[in-house]
Amino acid sequence: MKNKRDLILSAILLIVLFCVSWFVNGELDSYIRRIVNLCLIYAIIGLSMNVTNGFTGQFSLGQAGFMAIGAYTVGIFTVPVELRANVFYAVPMNPLIAGIQMPVWLALIVGGLLAALVAFLICTPVLRLRGDYLAIATLGFSEIIRICITNASSFTNGALGIKDIPPLNDVRYIFVVTAITFAFIAALINSSYGRAFKAIREDEIAAEAMGINLYKHKCLAFMISAFFAGIGGGLYGALLGTVDPKNFLFTLTYNFLLIIVLGGMGSITGSMLGAVIVTAGLEYLRIFDEPLEIFGTMIPLFRPGLRMVMFSALLMACVLFWRHGIMGTREITWSKLIAFCKNPLGFFKRKGASQ
């Protein structure tokens, strides 16, 4: 009965959120739509990173490279054929792909599969490492992917990038992709594979003693993470309408690391909270970059750059109060929400007592 209730409530919530996305797409201005879309895309990529870093306990920093694969796949195959000569004006497009054009949804899937394939190819040398060594290796492979893209001019247009990508600023479309991503990963984490991921995170030796194939499950988590990072990268490229190698520098990965650390390593709902806080928060704090005048007097502190100072201070405060992120490894469940609605004070008392 409880599972049935949760499924019904989740379905109702998805319908309500889709109606909200319909309203945002039709009634609000393009700036708000861009922020909402970025929150959704960053949530996808943050959750994909959480699969390896949070749930499996493997410190990977390769998301920017997998994003680049997805973004360039969408860019290459969705630009109209008649416009490609204007894009590939320095080096002609390779004839093998010059006549292939795909709808966005198919290019997203192809980009995700290519990212997963690359992840599979680098699994053997990378997943033998642990901790900081794994992070450095995945970061290096991310840069290798970016350099390969920069030099494959007949396929990717090299350092010039790809423009004239059909723009995708539709909140409804990106919301549906985000909902499918979260539903799939939630089902995965609650399956036997997800329990194996968590066992590896807690203690690899004990997990192997229980019969869990470490390489198989690490590789699976790595490939699933890369697949959804490719999907997110494809949406990111379509949202921008152009892709460039400089969009996928290794520093981009740190944004998603910040999202999952702030939201909670090993929390699905925490990934969404972290994405919203980081993305929307940075935009809201732009008021500190603008001059402030009070009663004819200019406040000297309000100048370009103060926004990042304020954001960093808020992050430090969050880390001090929530050492394991806002959600930690916990999730927002219907049972908790119902208990909170029935007795808010009692809910927090029980929480404090349990801690």
C-alpha positions as CSV (number, residue, x, y, z in Angstrom):
1,M,0.0,0.0,0.0
2,K,2.8,2.4,0.9
3,N,4.6,1.8,-2.4
4,K,1.3,2.3,-4.3
5,R,0.7,5.5,-2.5
6,D,4.2,6.8,-3.2
7,L,3.8,6.0,-6.9
8,I,0.5,7.8,-7.1
9,L,1.8,10.9,-5.3
10,S,5.0,10.9,-7.5
11,A,2.8,10.7,-10.6
12,I,0.7,13.6,-9.4
13,L,3.8,15.6,-8.5
14,L,5.3,15.1,-12.0
15,I,2.1,16.2,-13.6
16,V,2.0,19.4,-11.5
17,L,5.6,20.1,-12.2
18,F,5.1,19.6,-15.9
19,C,2.2,22.1,-15.8
20,V,4.5,24.5,-14.0
21,S,7.2,24.0,-16.7
22,W,4.5,24.7,-19.3
23,F,3.6,28.0,-17.5
24,V,7.2,29.0,-17.2
25,N,7.8,28.3,-20.9
26,G,4.8,30.2,-22.1
27,E,4.4,33.1,-19.7
28,L,7.8,34.1,-18.3
29,D,10.6,35.9,-20.1
30,S,13.6,34.2,-21.8
31,Y,16.0,35.1,-19.0
32,I,13.9,33.1,-16.4
33,R,13.5,30.3,-18.9
34,R,17.3,30.1,-19.3
35,I,17.9,30.0,-15.6
36,V,15.3,27.2,-15.1
37,N,16.7,25.2,-18.0
38,L,20.3,25.6,-16.6
39,C,19.0,24.4,-13.2
40,L,17.5,21.3,-14.8
41,I,20.6,20.5,-17.0
42,Y,23.0,21.0,-14.1
43,A,20.8,18.7,-12.0
44,I,21.1,16.0,-14.7
45,I,24.9,16.3,-14.8
46,G,25.2,16.7,-11.0
47,L,23.2,13.5,-10.5
48,S,25.3,11.7,-13.1
49,M,28.4,12.6,-11.2
50,N,26.8,11.5,-7.9
51,V,26.4,8.0,-9.3
52,T,30.2,7.5,-9.3
53,N,31.3,9.9,-6.6
54,G,28.4,9.7,-4.1
55,F,26.9,6.3,-4.5
56,T,29.9,4.2,-5.6
57,G,32.6,6.2,-3.8
58,Q,34.8,6.6,-6.8
59,F,36.3,10.1,-7.0
60,S,35.9,10.9,-10.7
61,L,36.4,14.3,-12.3
62,G,35.8,13.5,-15.9
63,Q,32.3,15.0,-16.4
64,A,33.4,17.9,-18.6
65,G,34.9,15.5,-21.2
66,F,31.7,13.4,-21.3
67,M,29.7,16.6,-21.6
68,A,31.8,17.7,-24.5
69,I,31.1,14.4,-26.4
70,G,27.3,14.8,-25.9
71,A,27.4,18.5,-26.8
72,Y,29.4,18.0,-30.0
73,T,27.3,15.1,-31.1
74,V,24.2,17.2,-30.9
75,G,26.0,20.1,-32.6
76,I,27.3,18.0,-35.5
77,F,24.1,16.1,-36.2
78,T,21.4,18.7,-35.6
79,V,22.9,21.6,-37.6
80,P,20.8,21.7,-40.9
81,V,22.7,20.2,-43.8
82,E,22.3,23.4,-45.9
83,L,24.0,25.5,-43.2
84,R,27.0,23.2,-42.6
85,A,29.1,24.8,-45.4
86,N,28.9,28.1,-43.5
87,V,30.0,26.4,-40.2
88,F,32.8,24.3,-41.6
89,Y,34.3,27.0,-43.8
90,A,37.9,26.4,-42.8
91,V,38.0,22.7,-43.2
92,P,35.2,20.9,-45.1
93,M,33.0,18.5,-43.0
94,N,34.0,14.9,-43.3
95,P,31.8,13.3,-46.1
96,L,31.0,10.3,-43.8
97,I,28.8,12.5,-41.7
98,A,28.2,15.5,-43.9
99,G,24.7,14.3,-45.0
100,I,23.5,13.0,-41.7
101,Q,21.0,15.0,-39.8
102,M,19.1,13.9,-36.7
103,P,16.3,15.2,-34.5
104,V,17.5,16.5,-31.1
105,W,16.2,13.5,-29.1
106,L,18.1,11.0,-31.3
107,A,21.3,13.1,-31.2
108,L,21.0,13.2,-27.4
109,I,20.8,9.4,-27.2
110,V,23.7,9.0,-29.6
111,G,25.8,11.5,-27.7
112,G,25.1,9.7,-24.4
113,L,25.9,6.3,-26.0
114,L,29.2,7.6,-27.4
115,A,30.1,9.1,-24.0
116,A,29.3,5.7,-22.4
117,L,31.5,3.9,-25.0
118,V,34.4,6.2,-24.3
119,A,33.9,5.6,-20.5
120,F,34.0,1.8,-21.2
121,L,37.3,2.2,-23.1
122,I,39.0,4.0,-20.3
123,C,37.5,1.8,-17.5
124,T,40.4,-0.7,-17.4
125,P,43.3,1.7,-16.8
126,V,41.3,4.2,-14.7
127,L,39.3,2.1,-12.3
128,R,42.3,0.3,-11.0
129,L,43.2,3.5,-9.2
130,R,41.6,4.9,-6.1
131,G,41.1,8.3,-4.4
132,D,43.2,11.2,-5.6
133,Y,44.9,9.1,-8.2
134,L,41.6,8.2,-9.8
135,A,40.6,11.9,-9.7
136,I,43.8,13.0,-11.5
137,A,43.5,10.2,-14.1
138,T,39.8,11.0,-15.0
139,L,40.7,14.7,-15.1
140,G,43.5,13.9,-17.5
141,F,41.2,11.8,-19.7
142,S,38.7,14.7,-19.7
143,E,41.4,17.0,-21.1
144,I,42.5,14.4,-23.7
145,I,38.9,14.2,-24.9
146,R,38.8,18.0,-25.2
147,I,42.1,18.1,-27.1
148,C,41.0,15.4,-29.5
149,I,37.9,17.4,-30.2
150,T,39.9,20.5,-30.8
151,N,42.1,18.7,-33.4
152,A,39.5,16.7,-35.2
153,S,38.6,19.6,-37.5
154,S,36.8,17.7,-40.2
155,F,34.4,16.3,-37.6
156,T,34.2,19.0,-34.9
157,N,35.4,22.1,-36.7
158,G,38.3,22.3,-34.4
159,A,38.9,25.4,-32.3
160,L,36.3,27.3,-34.2
161,G,33.5,25.3,-32.6
162,I,30.0,24.7,-34.1
163,K,27.4,27.4,-34.4
164,D,23.9,27.5,-35.9
165,I,22.7,24.6,-33.6
166,P,18.9,24.8,-33.5
167,P,18.2,26.5,-30.2
168,L,16.4,24.6,-27.5
169,N,15.0,26.9,-24.8
170,D,11.9,24.8,-24.2
171,V,11.5,24.2,-20.4
172,R,9.0,21.4,-21.0
173,Y,11.4,19.4,-23.2
174,I,14.3,19.7,-20.7
175,F,12.0,19.0,-17.8
176,V,10.8,15.7,-19.3
177,V,14.5,14.6,-19.9
178,T,15.3,15.6,-16.3
179,A,12.4,13.6,-14.9
180,I,13.3,10.5,-16.9
181,T,16.9,10.8,-15.7
182,F,15.9,11.1,-12.1
183,A,13.3,8.3,-12.3
184,F,15.9,5.9,-14.0
185,I,18.7,6.6,-11.5
186,A,16.2,6.4,-8.5
187,A,15.1,3.0,-9.8
188,L,18.8,2.0,-10.3
189,I,19.9,3.0,-6.8
190,N,17.0,1.1,-5.2
191,S,17.8,-2.0,-7.2
192,S,20.4,-4.7,-6.4
193,Y,22.9,-2.8,-8.5
194,G,22.4,0.3,-6.4
195,R,22.9,-1.7,-3.2
196,A,26.1,-3.1,-4.7
197,F,27.3,0.4,-5.5
198,K,26.7,1.5,-1.9
199,A,28.5,-1.6,-0.6
200,I,31.6,-0.7,-2.7
201,R,31.4,2.8,-1.4
202,E,31.4,1.7,2.2
203,D,34.1,-1.0,2.0
204,E,35.5,-2.5,-1.2
205,I,37.1,-5.5,0.6
206,A,33.9,-6.4,2.4
207,A,31.9,-6.0,-0.8
208,E,34.2,-8.3,-2.7
209,A,34.0,-10.8,0.1
210,M,30.2,-10.8,-0.3
211,G,30.6,-11.8,-4.0
212,I,30.3,-8.4,-5.6
213,N,32.3,-8.0,-8.8
214,L,34.1,-4.8,-8.2
215,Y,35.3,-4.1,-11.7
216,K,31.9,-4.9,-13.2
217,H,29.9,-2.6,-10.9
218,K,32.5,0.2,-11.0
219,C,32.5,0.1,-14.8
220,L,28.7,0.0,-14.9
221,A,28.5,3.1,-12.6
222,F,31.1,4.9,-14.7
223,M,29.3,4.2,-17.9
224,I,25.9,5.2,-16.6
225,S,27.5,8.4,-15.2
226,A,29.1,9.1,-18.6
227,F,25.8,8.4,-20.5
228,F,23.8,11.0,-18.5
229,A,26.7,13.5,-18.6
230,G,26.6,13.1,-22.4
231,I,22.8,13.7,-22.3
232,G,23.3,16.8,-20.1
233,G,26.1,18.1,-22.3
234,G,23.9,17.7,-25.4
235,L,21.1,19.7,-23.8
236,Y,23.7,22.3,-22.7
237,G,25.0,22.7,-26.3
238,A,21.4,22.9,-27.7
239,L,20.5,25.5,-25.0
240,L,23.5,27.7,-25.9
241,G,23.1,27.2,-29.7
242,T,26.8,26.9,-30.1
243,V,29.6,24.7,-28.8
244,D,33.3,25.5,-28.4
245,P,36.2,23.5,-26.8
246,K,36.7,26.3,-24.3
247,N,33.2,25.6,-22.9
248,F,34.5,22.3,-21.6
249,L,37.6,23.1,-19.7
250,F,38.4,21.0,-16.7
251,T,37.2,23.8,-14.4
252,L,33.7,23.1,-15.5
253,T,33.8,19.8,-13.6
254,Y,34.3,21.7,-10.3
255,N,30.9,23.3,-10.7
256,F,29.2,19.9,-10.6
257,L,31.5,18.7,-7.8
258,L,30.3,21.8,-5.8
259,I,26.6,20.9,-6.6
260,I,26.9,17.3,-5.2
261,V,29.0,18.3,-2.2
262,L,26.6,21.1,-1.3
263,G,23.5,19.0,-2.0
264,G,24.8,15.8,-0.5
265,M,27.1,13.0,-1.7
266,G,24.8,10.0,-2.2
267,S,21.5,11.9,-2.4
268,I,19.3,12.1,-5.5
269,T,17.1,14.9,-4.2
270,G,20.3,16.6,-2.9
271,S,21.6,16.8,-6.4
272,M,18.5,18.8,-7.5
273,L,18.7,21.0,-4.5
274,G,22.4,21.7,-5.1
275,A,21.8,22.5,-8.7
276,V,19.1,25.0,-7.9
277,I,21.0,26.6,-5.1
278,V,24.3,27.0,-7.1
279,T,22.7,28.0,-10.4
280,A,19.9,30.3,-9.2
281,G,21.9,31.6,-6.3
282,L,24.8,32.8,-8.5
283,E,22.3,34.6,-10.7
284,Y,20.4,36.2,-7.8
285,L,23.6,37.4,-6.2
286,R,24.4,39.5,-9.3
287,I,22.8,42.4,-7.4
288,F,26.1,42.7,-5.5
289,D,28.0,43.3,-8.7
290,E,26.0,46.4,-9.5
291,P,26.6,49.9,-7.9
292,L,24.3,50.6,-5.0
293,E,23.3,54.2,-4.1
294,I,21.5,55.0,-0.9
295,F,20.3,58.6,-0.3
296,G,22.6,59.9,-3.0
297,T,25.7,58.1,-1.5
298,M,27.4,55.3,-3.4
299,I,28.3,52.2,-1.4
300,P,31.9,51.4,-2.4
301,L,31.6,47.7,-1.6
302,F,29.1,47.0,-4.3
303,R,31.3,46.4,-7.4
304,P,32.1,43.7,-9.9
305,G,33.5,40.6,-8.1
306,L,31.6,41.0,-4.8
307,R,29.0,38.4,-6.0
308,M,31.6,35.6,-5.9
309,V,32.8,36.8,-2.5
310,M,29.3,36.6,-1.1
311,F,28.7,33.2,-2.7
312,S,31.9,31.8,-1.3
313,A,31.0,33.1,2.2
314,L,27.6,31.4,2.0
315,L,29.2,28.2,0.8
316,M,31.6,28.3,3.8
317,A,28.6,28.8,6.1
318,C,26.8,25.8,4.6
319,V,29.9,23.6,5.0
320,L,30.2,24.6,8.6
321,F,26.5,23.8,9.4
322,W,26.1,20.9,7.0
323,R,29.4,19.0,7.0
324,H,28.0,16.3,4.7
325,G,25.9,18.6,2.5
326,I,22.3,19.7,2.9
327,M,20.9,16.2,2.5
328,G,23.9,14.1,3.2
329,T,22.9,10.6,2.1
330,R,19.3,11.1,3.0
331,E,16.4,11.6,0.6
332,I,13.1,13.6,0.7
333,T,10.5,10.9,0.8
334,W,6.7,11.0,0.9
335,S,6.6,9.4,4.3
336,K,8.8,12.2,5.7
337,L,6.8,14.9,4.0
338,I,3.5,13.5,5.3
339,A,4.9,13.2,8.8
340,F,6.1,16.8,8.6
341,C,2.7,18.1,7.4
342,K,0.9,16.3,10.2
343,N,3.2,17.5,13.0
344,P,6.0,19.9,12.1
345,L,7.3,20.4,15.6
346,G,7.2,16.7,16.5
347,F,9.0,15.9,13.2
348,F,12.0,18.1,14.1
349,K,12.0,16.7,17.7
350,R,12.2,13.2,16.5
351,K,14.9,14.2,14.0
352,G,17.0,15.8,16.8
353,A,16.5,12.8,19.1
354,S,17.6,10.4,16.3
355,Q,20.8,12.5,15.8
